[in-house]
Amino acid sequence: MPTLIIKGKITKGYDHWLAAFDGSEDLRNTKYGIKTIYRGQDLNEPDTIHVVMHTPTMEAVQTHMENDAELISEAGGDPSPEANSMSMASD
């Protein structure tokens, strides 16, 4: 299963983002087959988060991001492409 590595910006603070992110773990896992391995805050940039996930395909992640864009926005995820980077790696 490929590993997705995300570096992203948040707009509503880490505690708010973390509660929303953790609260949607079951959704990501059961609906899309995405499992979180790690999530955390950058120690030098408080508005930057790092997430590592196992995903069945990149398409599963794209579908999740499209279908749940409002949820991601409410969590404080910055939707602008320049605020985020994603890399796929082998498992």
Stockholm file with secondary structure:
# STOCKHOLM 1.0

chainA/1-91         MPTLIIKGKITKGYDHWLAAFDGSEDLRNTKYGIKTIYRGQDLNEPDTIHVVMHTPTMEAVQTHMENDAELISEAGGDPSPEANSMSMASD
#=GR chainA/1-91 SS CCEEEEEEEBSSCHHHHHHHHHHTHHHHHHHHCCEEEEEEECSSCTTEEEEEEECSCHHHHHHHHHHTHHHHHHHTBCCCGGGEEEEEECC
#=GC SS_cons        CCEEEEEEEBSSCHHHHHHHHHHTHHHHHHHHCCEEEEEEECSSCTTEEEEEEECSCHHHHHHHHHHTHHHHHHHTBCCCGGGEEEEEECC
//
